[in-house]
Amino acid sequence: MKAPLPKILLRLAAIATALLALGHTFGNPWLPELGNGAHSVIEAMAAYRFDIEGMTRSYHDFYIGFGWMLSAYLFGHVVMLWLLSGMVGGEMAGPRLIVCVLFVESLALLTMSWAFLFLVPVIMNFAIAMLLGGAWWAMRDSVPAAELNAAN
């Protein structure tokens, strides 16, 4: 039996997200280069420490912490997308709304990648956004109008 298009697109989005998660995680310590003054920037980020909510932290701590948090979120999205792909074929209103939220989120990540990062995350976030958008669009025919109205 052939898998429905939304299931295939969601699994491809999970795989693309897994690749992005692996690339991000193994890119630690998330430094584009180590020469030409980069060391002095890292040292300055680590040297400036401040108290925040009863703890002493540096900008370097925040930089590393947010990097690891992003990896955790990406791996969580991989699992969630794979689980959502398994829901295709049943009642589609709930999963379609979740896919819509993830699609909008991926568009925001694409925009931020374009504005602040570099080509690889832009390409990966573009692919994920297109796969999620395609899955959301393909799921539209599977949701009876009564279910959509009940979900809203």
Steps between C-alpha positions, in 0.01 A plus 500: 500500500636840398561750784291817477682816390471679838667204675788502251545878529495490881758219507719695257462808724604283798808381310591854389456619859719213623773606256473860621509382864807285440678777311418752770603271785828388341570863408563570870658730615315684221790718393533590132876543533767499767747746349512872433382625836237234568688385810491849648123519443446161670729598787313830545165318500628258764678763710205732548297337777187636662239398755161398369228359721746389766750340262820625343512460123685636197389574147699193399291289741184631333643438153591139578179439698276627221694290250437181699137598559450538124645153444258355756203673335605378156527138616161536670354624172641195320311268734183711487498513118553124477215439746275740308571311179357190668172683567437560130196313378292527815324811622703773331369821658724483811821391324441751217477787750825385665670479159374853427660631822828325414482642146458857627783439750723374217427814296609711799820294533565539127462877530735516801753273326497728196541812714762377749668174398650348185410291196478145646235583765314710240487205259405249771229724647367569150476125430328433833254786445413378151452139619279610790305738279452223246385256768258759642362572153472129410310432823224750407303250292502244780326724753121517472362853540306392813825393670670828412209699644500286816875552545462878489 
